[in-house]
Amino acid sequence: MNKLPLLEGPPVDYGDDEPAMVLYRLEGEQRALALENRGPLRLDAQGRVDMSFLEAYWRYGFYVFEGVLDRVELDDLESDLAELLDGAPVGPGEPDDRHGRPALGAGCRAMTFTWAAPLSDPVGGTTANRGRHPVKMTEPTPAPGVPEQVLQLIVGTLQFSDACLRFYGHPQLLAVAAAVNGDDFTPFNEAIWIKQAHLGGSVAWHQDGFTHWDSPDLDAGTHGFNFMAQLYGSTAANGLWVLPGSHRTGKADIRALVAAAGSERLPDAVPLVCRAGDVTITNRQVVHGSFANTSSDARVTVQHGFHRRRSVLGAVSGDPRNRVVVDEERIRERSKPIMYGIDARARRYPEETRFVYEPFAGQEDQFRWSPRTRAGLKDYNLLDLGI
């Protein structure tokens, strides 16, 4: 059982759709476990990451690295997140936490905490997120008496959690990022997804990329990937679902996929079935989404993503209210947290071999983690490199 101060609503289901959902989850889990795309993050004889997983990643669009985070690191993340949630705003737009103190993120200009109505799909079928969620998911009826809004997403997490920053500097995962996106890879953003038991909302089917679909250079890796670490594991009921291979076929017609299926239960999709400490690498071009969490199991996913530099440089990125063309200076500034993550991790895990991030190689002494540099991360996510 998790130790975080999460809500849990009364039991609820999909009503008349519940039998179909139960069968869909069961069959989806069977399909997921039959794929050859999971295993430990192995090291070769020279201590380097074994990249044999790449064939399966490029074939399916995702891979499950099993047991990446040990109990010590999971406990660190859980402890930090407990403090973070304790200091979160009491609701959307509220300046104070539940103790009457100024809430975390209250002085930030960038987005930090977001909420959704219980079991809702707040973006499906709307123009939100550049209209990339064209079909609304089924919204089960919440039980009486539950809150009007529940916390669903925290972004800009590196400014709030040293444990998240240390995870960001994980040497083997950064080596994977370099193998997939090149030694000069760049950040995307960082977030924590929270699917509260019997309350967590859905995220309608979508693909993450939005800038390069019509590019003549589009390929299966153009829009980058996300790492997703599971604090408590994920299931077919509370986890992310993906459509294997859909990252390789360009912009999907999601409306047509749903129409052909007769519902949002896409017949070839699979859930990310993970244990606590597993980390998935998921291509941002793969069709993916999640259903409302009517289960009794909460899901907490610590996520960060990376891009190819050539995909980001010269692209229009940033907040829609402040759209800019990404230049080398913006990439450099946004990449500095990688260096702080590497140093912060080395202090917690001195026995590990530090990752050498090529764009700052030889400049490591300029990026030492301290209370002063922690304060300097405030609003760092205003520079997020979304493409």
C-alpha positions in Angstrom: 0.0 0.0 0.0 1.3 3.4 -0.9 2.3 5.9 1.8 1.4 9.0 -0.2 -1.5 11.3 0.9 -3.6 10.2 -2.0 -7.4 10.2 -2.1 -9.4 7.1 -2.7 -13.1 7.3 -3.7 -15.7 4.7 -3.1 -15.8 1.7 -5.5 -17.2 2.5 -8.9 -17.3 0.8 -12.3 -18.1 1.4 -16.0 -21.8 0.6 -15.5 -23.2 -1.2 -18.5 -19.7 -1.3 -20.1 -18.1 -3.0 -17.1 -18.2 -6.6 -18.5 -16.7 -5.4 -21.8 -14.0 -3.4 -19.9 -13.1 -6.4 -17.7 -12.6 -8.6 -20.8 -10.7 -5.9 -22.7 -8.3 -5.4 -19.8 -7.7 -9.2 -19.5 -7.1 -9.6 -23.2 -4.9 -6.5 -23.4 -2.7 -7.7 -20.6 -2.3 -11.1 -22.3 -1.3 -9.3 -25.6 1.1 -7.1 -23.7 2.9 -10.0 -21.9 3.2 -11.9 -25.2 5.3 -9.1 -26.7 9.1 -9.6 -26.6 9.9 -6.1 -25.3 10.7 -6.4 -21.6 13.7 -7.3 -19.5 16.3 -5.8 -17.2 18.5 -2.9 -18.1 21.7 -5.0 -18.7 25.3 -4.0 -18.7 28.0 -5.6 -21.0 31.4 -6.8 -20.0 32.8 -3.3 -20.1 30.0 -1.9 -17.9 28.2 -0.2 -20.7 24.5 -0.5 -21.3 23.6 -3.5 -23.5 21.6 -1.9 -26.4 20.1 -5.2 -27.6 16.7 -3.8 -26.5 16.7 -1.3 -29.3 15.3 -3.7 -31.9 12.2 -4.4 -29.9 11.8 -0.7 -29.0 11.9 0.4 -32.6 9.5 -2.5 -33.6 6.8 -1.9 -30.9 7.4 1.8 -29.9 8.0 0.9 -26.2 10.1 -1.3 -24.0 9.8 -2.2 -20.3 13.0 -2.1 -18.3 12.4 -4.3 -15.3 13.6 -3.5 -11.8 15.6 -0.3 -12.7 14.9 1.4 -9.4 15.7 -0.4 -6.2 13.9 0.0 -2.9 16.2 2.7 -1.7 15.4 4.9 -4.7 11.7 4.2 -4.6 11.6 5.1 -0.9 13.4 8.4 -1.7 10.9 9.2 -4.4 8.0 8.3 -2.3 9.3 10.4 0.6 9.8 13.5 -1.6 6.4 13.1 -3.3 4.7 12.8 0.1 6.2 16.2 1.0 5.3 17.6 -2.4 1.7 16.5 -2.1 1.4 17.7 1.5 2.5 21.2 0.2 0.4 21.2 -2.9 -2.4 23.8 -3.5 -5.7 22.6 -2.0 -7.3 23.1 -5.4 -7.1 24.7 -8.8 -5.8 28.3 -8.6 -5.6 28.2 -4.8 -2.5 29.9 -3.3 -2.3 27.9 -0.1 -1.7 24.2 0.9 -3.9 22.3 3.3 -2.0 23.7 6.3 -2.7 27.3 5.3 0.9 27.8 4.1 1.9 29.2 0.7 1.6 26.2 -1.6 4.4 24.8 -3.7 4.4 26.5 -7.1 2.4 29.4 -5.9 5.1 31.8 -7.0 5.8 30.1 -10.3 4.9 31.5 -13.7 5.1 28.1 -15.4 2.4 25.5 -15.0 2.9 23.2 -12.0 -0.2 21.4 -10.6 -3.3 20.4 -12.7 -6.5 18.8 -11.7 -9.4 17.0 -13.3 -12.9 16.1 -12.3 -13.0 12.5 -11.0 -13.1 9.8 -13.7 -13.4 12.5 -16.4 -11.8 13.0 -19.8 -11.0 16.7 -19.7 -9.4 17.0 -23.1 -10.9 14.3 -25.4 -12.9 15.8 -28.2 -11.7 19.4 -27.5 -9.2 21.7 -29.0 -6.9 21.4 -25.9 -3.3 20.4 -26.5 -3.6 21.5 -30.2 -6.5 19.3 -30.7 -4.5 16.1 -30.6 -7.1 14.2 -28.6 -9.9 14.0 -31.2 -12.2 11.4 -29.5 -13.6 11.6 -26.0 -13.3 8.6 -23.7 -16.1 7.1 -21.7 -16.6 8.9 -18.4 -17.9 6.6 -15.6 -20.2 8.2 -13.1 -18.3 9.0 -9.9 -19.7 7.9 -6.5 -21.6 10.6 -4.5 -19.6 12.8 -2.2 -16.2 12.7 -4.0 -14.3 16.0 -4.5 -15.1 18.1 -7.5 -11.5 18.0 -8.7 -8.6 15.7 -8.0 -4.9 16.2 -8.6 -3.8 14.5 -11.8 -0.5 16.0 -13.0 2.5 17.8 -11.7 5.0 19.4 -14.1 8.4 21.1 -13.6 9.1 18.5 -10.9 12.9 18.9 -10.8 12.5 22.2 -8.9 10.5 20.5 -6.2 12.1 17.1 -5.7 15.7 16.2 -5.3 14.8 12.5 -5.7 13.2 13.3 -9.1 16.4 15.2 -10.0 18.6 12.2 -9.0 16.4 9.9 -11.1 16.8 12.4 -14.0 20.6 11.8 -13.7 20.4 8.0 -13.8 23.6 7.0 -15.8 22.2 3.9 -17.5 19.0 5.7 -18.6 20.9 8.6 -19.9 23.1 6.2 -21.9 19.8 4.8 -23.4 18.8 8.4 -24.3 22.1 8.9 -26.1 21.7 5.6 -27.9 18.2 6.5 -29.1 18.6 10.3 -29.8 22.3 10.8 -30.2 25.0 12.0 -27.8 23.8 15.6 -28.1 20.2 14.7 -27.1 18.1 17.4 -25.5 15.4 17.5 -22.8 11.7 17.6 -23.3 9.9 18.0 -20.0 9.4 16.3 -16.6 6.1 15.4 -14.9 4.4 13.1 -12.3 1.1 11.5 -13.4 -1.2 10.5 -10.6 -4.2 8.2 -11.1 -6.0 8.1 -7.8 -7.9 5.0 -6.9 -11.6 5.1 -8.1 -11.0 8.8 -9.0 -8.3 9.2 -11.6 -9.4 10.6 -15.0 -8.6 9.4 -18.4 -6.4 10.8 -21.1 -7.9 10.3 -24.6 -6.0 8.5 -27.4 -3.4 10.7 -29.0 0.2 11.0 -30.4 2.4 13.5 -28.6 4.2 15.2 -31.5 2.8 18.2 -33.2 5.6 20.0 -35.2 7.1 17.5 -37.7 4.3 15.3 -39.1 4.6 16.9 -42.5 8.4 17.0 -42.6 10.1 15.0 -45.4 12.6 13.9 -42.8 9.9 12.3 -40.5 10.9 8.9 -39.2 9.9 6.7 -36.2 12.0 8.8 -33.7 11.4 12.4 -34.8 9.3 13.4 -31.8 11.5 11.8 -29.1 10.5 9.5 -26.2 9.5 9.5 -22.5 10.9 7.5 -19.7 8.2 6.5 -17.2 9.1 5.1 -13.8 6.4 3.3 -11.8 6.3 4.0 -8.1 3.8 1.3 -7.3 3.5 -0.5 -10.6 0.8 -0.2 -13.3 -2.0 -2.4 -14.5 -4.4 -2.7 -17.3 -7.0 -0.8 -15.2 -4.8 2.2 -14.1 -2.0 2.2 -16.6 -1.1 3.7 -20.0 -2.2 1.8 -23.1 -0.3 2.0 -26.4 -0.9 0.8 -30.0 2.3 -1.1 -30.8 4.0 0.0 -34.0 1.9 3.1 -34.5 5.0 5.3 -34.1 6.2 4.1 -37.5 3.2 5.0 -39.7 3.0 8.8 -39.4 0.0 10.8 -38.1 -2.8 8.4 -37.2 -6.4 8.9 -37.9 -7.6 8.3 -34.4 -11.2 9.0 -35.2 -11.2 6.3 -37.8 -9.5 3.9 -35.4 -12.2 4.4 -32.8 -15.0 4.3 -35.4 -13.7 0.9 -36.7 -13.5 -0.5 -33.2 -17.0 0.7 -32.3 -15.7 2.2 -29.1 -12.5 3.6 -27.6 -11.4 0.1 -26.8 -8.9 -0.2 -29.6 -8.6 -3.9 -30.3 -4.8 -4.1 -30.8 -3.7 -1.8 -28.0 -1.9 -3.1 -25.0 -1.4 -1.7 -21.4 2.0 -1.0 -19.9 2.0 -3.8 -17.2 4.8 -2.9 -14.7 6.0 -3.6 -11.2 7.2 -1.0 -8.8 10.6 0.2 -10.0 10.1 -0.7 -13.7 10.9 2.1 -16.2 9.4 2.1 -19.7 10.8 4.0 -22.7 7.8 5.0 -24.8 8.0 6.7 -28.2 6.1 9.9 -28.3 4.7 9.1 -31.7 3.0 5.9 -30.6 -0.8 6.2 -30.3 -1.4 6.1 -26.5 -4.0 6.9 -23.9 -5.4 5.8 -20.6 -8.8 5.0 -19.2 -10.5 6.3 -16.1 -9.1 4.5 -13.0 -12.1 2.7 -11.5 -9.7 0.3 -9.8 -8.6 0.3 -6.2 -5.0 0.7 -7.1 -3.4 4.1 -7.5 -0.8 4.7 -10.1 2.1 7.2 -9.7 4.4 7.6 -12.7 7.6 9.7 -12.6 8.2 10.8 -16.2 10.8 12.7 -18.2 11.5 12.8 -21.9 14.3 13.5 -24.4 14.6 14.6 -28.0 17.1 14.6 -30.9 18.8 17.9 -31.1 18.1 18.1 -34.8 14.4 17.8 -34.2 14.4 20.6 -31.7 16.8 23.1 -33.2 14.9 25.6 -35.3 11.5 24.3 -34.3 8.7 26.5 -32.9 8.3 25.4 -29.3 7.2 26.6 -25.9 4.0 27.8 -24.3 1.4 28.7 -27.0 1.2 32.1 -25.4 5.0 32.5 -25.8 6.0 30.6 -28.9 9.6 30.9 -29.9 12.0 29.4 -32.4 14.4 27.1 -30.5 18.0 28.2 -30.8 21.2 26.8 -29.4 21.1 29.1 -26.3 17.6 27.9 -25.4 18.7 24.3 -25.7 21.8 25.0 -23.6 19.8 26.6 -20.8 17.2 23.9 -20.8 19.8 21.2 -20.8 21.6 22.4 -17.6 19.2 20.4 -15.3 20.7 17.2 -16.8 24.1 18.3 -15.4 22.6 19.1 -12.0 20.8 15.7 -12.0 24.1 13.9 -12.8 25.9 15.7 -9.9 23.0 15.3 -7.4 22.9 11.6 -8.2 26.6 11.2 -7.8 26.3 12.6 -4.2 23.6 10.0 -3.4 25.1 7.1 -5.3 28.9 7.7 -5.3 29.6 4.0 -6.3 27.9 4.6 -9.7 29.9 5.7 -12.8 28.7 9.2 -13.7 27.2 9.7 -17.1 29.2 12.1 -19.3 26.7 14.4 -21.2 28.5 15.2 -24.4 27.3 18.9 -24.8 28.8 19.8 -21.4 31.8 17.4 -21.4 34.7 18.9 -19.5 32.5 21.5 -17.9 31.2 19.4 -15.0 32.7 21.7 -12.3 30.3 24.4 -13.4 27.3 22.3 -12.4 27.5 21.4 -8.7 24.2 20.7 -6.9 23.6 22.9 -3.9 20.7 24.8 -2.2 21.7 27.8 -4.3 21.4 25.9 -7.6 18.2 24.3 -6.4 16.7 27.8 -6.0 17.9 28.6 -9.5 15.6 25.9 -11.0 12.5 27.9 -10.2 10.4 28.1 -13.4 13.0 26.2 -15.4 10.2 24.5 -17.3 9.3 27.8 -19.0 12.0 26.6 -21.4 10.5 23.2 -22.0 11.2 21.9 -25.5 7.9 20.6 -26.7 7.7 19.6 -30.4 
